[in-house]
Amino acid sequence: MALLLVDYLKAFGWGLVGAITMAISLWILLKVFTWLTPVDEWEELKKGNLGIAIIMAAVIIGFAIVVGSMVAPPPIAP
């Protein structure tokens, strides 16, 4: 029973580490993206610019796809 609790705590700890790491890396991604583009995306988002919102969402989803493919386990060979 104690080993099961330790396993659950380890899983929770790694999940917390993953969430914090993902938040920090997403923050860095958005800072770099904002730095590279000539438009102030955050001001445009405050104005309600839907085009900028779609582009920012595409950047975040693209980042999630790359991270998800890196984290996924390798396929099992038959």
VENZI-V974454 format. One record per backbone hydrogen bond with DSSP energy under -1.0 kcal/mol. NH is the residue of the N-H (numbers start at 1). CO is the residue of the C=O. If there is no record, write none. Layout:
nh: (NH | NH)
co: (CO | CO)
//
This chain:
nh: (5 | 6 | 7 | 8 | 9 | 10 | 11 | 12 | 13 | 14 | 15 | 16 | 17 | 18 | 19 | 20 | 21 | 22 | 23 | 24 | 25 | 26 | 27 | 28 | 29 | 30 | 31 | 32 | 33 | 34 | 35 | 36 | 37 | 41 | 44 | 45 | 46 | 47 | 49 | 53 | 54 | 55 | 56 | 57 | 58 | 59 | 60 | 61 | 62 | 63 | 64 | 65 | 66 | 67 | 68 | 69 | 70 | 71 | 72)
co: (1 | 2 | 3 | 4 | 5 | 6 | 7 | 8 | 9 | 10 | 11 | 12 | 13 | 14 | 15 | 16 | 17 | 18 | 19 | 20 | 21 | 22 | 23 | 24 | 25 | 26 | 27 | 28 | 29 | 30 | 31 | 32 | 33 | 39 | 40 | 41 | 42 | 43 | 44 | 49 | 50 | 51 | 52 | 53 | 54 | 55 | 56 | 57 | 58 | 59 | 60 | 61 | 62 | 63 | 64 | 65 | 66 | 67 | 68)
//
